[in-house]
Amino acid sequence: MEKVSGLIITYNEEKNIREVLECFDFCDEIIVVDSFSTDKTVEIAKTFSKVRVVQNKFVDFTQQRNLALDFAKHDWVLFLDGDERITPELKHEIVAELQKTERKDAYFFYRKFYFAGKPIHFSGTQTDKNFRLFRKSKARYIAEKKVHETLKVNGEIGILKNKLLHFSVTNYESYKQKMIHYGILKGQELALKGKKYSRLIQWMKTAFKFFKTYILRLGILDGKEGFQLSYLQSLSVFETYQSLKKTQV
């Protein structure tokens, strides 16, 4: 099998770090790029023999991810977030793919979203997928994207069948803070692109985001959690334009 570098960026992932690092057990090395965590994230990570910890001040997600790529020894990398878990079926599929003589250059993973331990079937999550396995010689995260990082792949793309488990929401309040943080970074991204703040656009996009998630993407079928997710997604859009507004004061 091709040698693989397991990569993860962290900040205060004490509750997640052990479980997610165990998902890299078939990798030949594990690179943890940490933003100077104040909990036991680094201490726990260093108990794993394959782990190398690199600490770097957080600027944005894209910079941290590209730094992890730079430290990886192997061309093939498996990139996970702290709130993601690989199932035995997905691990078997990854290994089988890397043993083939003919492979794609990057693979999308579909993700199964969980809200405080409860599986979410709709609310826009049904088509959620991200690149998680790829050749770093064929891919790089686009520098202009500060949040919801975008991997640019110069090669063939495949999709794995088994889903990655995504425990994004441990509780309502922590997810709210995450969405606000994403909104702030997105606003800074828009500012760098020269976008101008508009109160009308802010409210229209916020309202449409809720309508899209709750109605068009069937969040209403996810019950209370669907409503909460729809609200927090729209809150992130609102905060995006609040952040953009502040850059132009």
Order of alpha helices (4+ residues) and beta strands (2+ residues): beta-alpha-beta-alpha-beta-alpha-beta-beta-alpha-beta-beta-beta-beta-beta-beta-beta-alpha-alpha-alpha
